[in-house]
Amino acid sequence: DYRFRGVSLSGGDPAIQGGVTLTHDSGFYAGTWGSSIDDGGSDIYGDMELDLFAGWSGSVAEGVGLDVGLLYYAYPTNASGVDAEYFEPYVTLSGTLGPVTAKAGVNYAWKQDSLGGNDNLYLHTELSTGIPNTPLTINGHLGYTDGALAPPLLAGTADDTGFDWSIGASATVLGNVSLGVAYTGVEGPSIDGFTDDAIVGSLTVAF
């Protein structure tokens, strides 16, 4: 199930995803990431999301990391003439608090036609920690949306603000293979296969 900030973009069904990132010693990077999606037959988004991104990541102080860049969300299989693509700059700070790794970030999509002429602000924080003497990592996420992509608004209400959250665990099982499971949910009406709470599993292979 492809959950984007708590909202299913695959109709509650499994999704196939993959990406490639090129990095440079200077800290600059660029890449692409794609996923199968299900827009319920509306053809607004089609059956594929393809993201392009570029940015810089590095240390800005002792124990503090910075990641800044630009995301471009594209939907190459949507209906001809439908404007669904949009840009979203992002900034994320990271650091460690004892055994806990913490991140806090801001994503902002300015007013664009594909967002109905509105903008979208997304604030998020993540915490993760390893369990000693095990391959397990426990992680938690909390996000807040203000704008066109707010879960309650997508669910059909007039409320353009809302939280999303998840808590889960992951483990590396075979070198470059990891398994994960998370409980995720959003604020607002619960629509089956869209904005309902769900337990989502993942299988990831890294190269």
N, C-alpha and C positions, 0 to 999 in steps of 0.2 A: 504494500500500500504506500503510494507516494504521498507523504504528508508535507505540505508546504506551509510552514508556520501553523501547524495543527489542522489545516484544512486538506482533505483528500482531493488530489488532482487526478486520481486514477479510478474514481468511482468506488473506492473501497476494495479494489482488486489489486493483485500483485503487479508490480512494475519492474521493468528491466532498465537499469541505469548504467552509465559508464562515463568516464571522463579522462582527459589527458591534460597535464600541466607541465609546462616548460619553465625551468627556473634558471636564474643566473646568480653567480657568486655575489653580485652587487645587491641582491635582494629583490630585483625586479622579476616578475613572473607574468605568464599569460597562458591561457588555456581555454578549454571548452568542456562542457558537461551536458549530457542529454538524458532524457527519460521518456519512457512511454507514458501517455496520459489518456484520459477518457473524459471528454467534455460533454458526455450525455447526448451526443449526436447533433449538437448545435452547430458544429463546424466553426465556431468562433476561434477555438484553439486547435482543433484537429486532434490527431492522436500522437503528437510528438512535441516535446519541449526541447529546444536547443539553446543553451546559454553560452555566451562568450564573455570572458573576463580578463582583466589585466590589472596589475597593481604592484605595490612594493610592500615587502614584509621584512622586519628586522628589529633589532634591539635599539631602544631609544634612551634607556637608563638601566642601571643594574637591576636585573630581574623583571624588567618591563619590556614587553614587545608591542609593536605597532604594526597593523596591517591596514593599508588603505588602497582602495581601487575602485573600479567601475565594472558593473555587471550589465549585460545586455540580454534580455529575455526575448527569445524568438520562437515562433511557432510555424515552421515551414510547411506543414501539411494542412493549415487552416484554409477556409474558403477564400477564394481569390477576391481581393478588394477589401477584406476585413482587416482593420488595423488593430492588431493585438500586441505588437512588440512594444517594449518600453525599456528605458535605461534606469539604473539605480546605483548611484555612488554609495560607498560604504567605508566605515572606519571602525576598527576593532582594537581594543587594548587588552593585553593579556599579562598575567603574572601568577606567582605562586604564593599561597598563604599556608605555610607549613606543608602538609601532605596534599593540599588541595590546589588544583590548577583552576584559575578563575579567568573568565573573559567577559567583557562588556562592550557592546557595539551599537552603532547607529547606522541604519540604512535609510536613504531618503530618495524617493522618486519624485521629481518635480512634476508640475502639471503637464500632462501629455494626453493626446487624443485617445489613446488606447485605454487610459484610466478614466475615461468620461470627462476629460478636461479638469480632473482633480489631481491633487498630489497625494503622497502616502509617506508617512513617517513610521519607521519600525525601530523600536528599542529592544534590546535583548541582552540577557546575561546567561552564562553557562558556568556550572561548577562540576568538576570531576575529580575523583580520587581513586587510586588503586587500592585493592585489598591486599595487604601484605601476605607474601608466600602463596599467592594465587595468581592466575592470569586474568582475574576479573577487574574491571574498572566500573565504578558506579558514577553515573552522570545525571545531572538535572538541568533543566532549561526553563526559563520564563521569558516570554516576549509580550510586547504591547504594541498594538497597531493603532494609528490615528490617521484615517484617510480611506482611500478608495478600496483598499484590500482588507479592511477590518472584517473579521469573521462574522459578526452579527449583520453587517451590511451585505455580505455575500450570501447570507442565509435568508435575506429578504426583508430585514427590518430597516428602520431609518437610522439606526445607531451606527456611526462610522468610527467607533472606538471599541477595542476589545483585547482581552488577554489570550495568550495561548501558553501551554505548558507541557512538559514531558519529564518523566523520570524513568531511568532505565539502567541497563548493564550491558557490557560488551566484554568479549574475551578473544584473544588470539589463540587459535587452536592448532594450526598447522603452518607456522612460519609466516606466510603472507596471507593466510585465510583467517578471517574473524567472523564471529557470530554476535548478533546483538538483539536485544528485545527492549521495548519501551512502551510505557503507557502514556498516551498523549490525548490532549483535549483542548477545547477552545471555549471561550465565553460566548453565550448567545444560544439561539435555538439549536436543538440537536436534529440534524437531518441525516438519515441513514446513508452511509457511504459517502458523506460529504463533510459535515461538521459534528458528527457523533464522536464520543470518546472511543478510543480503540487501543488494542494491544498490537503493536507492529513489530514484526521480526525482520531481520536483515542478514544477508550473507554477503560478505565483501571479500574480494580478492584484489590485492595490491601488487603492482609490478614495479 
